[in-house]
Amino acid sequence: MIRIWAEGDGHSGEVLGLAHPDHWEKRKRRLPQLRWDWRRARLKEIGGVDIHIVGGDMVDGHGRKESLGLLTTDLGEQAQWAAEAVAEVKADYRFFTYGTPFHVVGLQKTEDLVAREFGTRPQVEWPIGPLHGVRILDRHALGNSTIPYGQGTPMWKEWVRDQIQAVMEDFKAADLHIRHHVHWFFEMRNAKGHVVTCPTWKFRTPADGSGSPYPWGLRPQYYDVGALLIEIDRSGEVYVRPQIMPMKAIAPREYTCPQIKGNSSAARAK
């Protein structure tokens, strides 16, 4: 088996992003610690992999015009935190893909700082392979859909686009497309192609449970925290094994109500 650990969207530096718990205030470490420990335990159980795909937006970057949603505005520090997370994965080869310009491209390409720690640099897309005959195309950006039955449509557009472009430009299309950006896992395939999206490592709700710093934002229809273990056997069969952290551990929902005493107006009305 060729084994691949594919992940992305860590958004290190953001209050919901992936970073070692020591970078949080002590009183706010519980949920970041849960995430870090869960990821580390999965990596320990899986062991080393042949290829580590880092699919973009591993830092939150400079794009925000405020600091309410950031743990640090220092881009070098964000890159350092992201590199710490990447180093947890034991791999023979690493491929870094650029994320969205909002997060990682400005006066400097922040993800270059991360990749430099591992002696490489990112690309907009990576054609990887063939691995036991399987050609992989990793790219960050992907359209999104909040319609339940339309979730796979943006993914399949990517597959169709690559097939048509391959005919027009006379190259071999990818057998496996990996995309990121949307923060949920989904998988589609037919006899000629296979498309998957990676989960995210960024929390859906604030790590301290105090409520979103952006209450006007739309809630995502789908959200998965984790990564993908992809295995390719000698016959070229692809096995995608999502590693999804249970959301209940991250954001339990509890309903509370003030205790109504016997002399309250509500009690008297009864």
CORGI-V411016 format. One record per backbone hydrogen bond with DSSP energy under -1.0 kcal/mol. NH is the residue of the N-H (numbers start at 1). CO is the residue of the C=O. If there is no record, write none. Layout:
nh: <NH/NH>
co: <CO/CO>
//
This chain:
nh: <2/4/5/6/7/9/11/12/14/15/17/18/23/24/28/29/33/34/35/36/37/38/39/40/41/42/43/44/45/46/47/49/50/51/52/53/54/55/60/70/71/72/78/79/80/81/82/83/84/85/86/87/89/92/93/95/97/98/103/104/105/110/110/112/113/115/116/117/118/119/120/123/126/128/131/134/136/137/138/139/150/153/156/157/158/159/160/161/162/163/164/165/166/167/168/169/171/175/176/177/178/179/180/182/188/190/194/195/196/197/198/200/201/203/209/217/224/226/227/228/229/230/231/232/233/236/239/241/243/245/251/264/268/269>
co: <232/230/51/228/53/56/57/58/11/69/14/10/20/21/25/26/29/30/31/32/33/34/35/36/37/38/39/40/41/42/43/90/3/3/93/5/95/7/12/67/13/13/74/75/76/77/78/79/80/81/82/83/86/49/50/52/54/123/100/100/101/104/108/109/110/111/112/114/115/116/115/96/138/136/134/131/128/176/126/178/147/150/152/153/154/155/156/157/158/159/160/161/162/163/164/165/166/135/135/194/137/196/140/180/195/193/175/188/177/186/179/224/9/16/206/214/183/200/243/6/241/4/239/2/237/233/231/229/227/225/247/261/264/265>
//
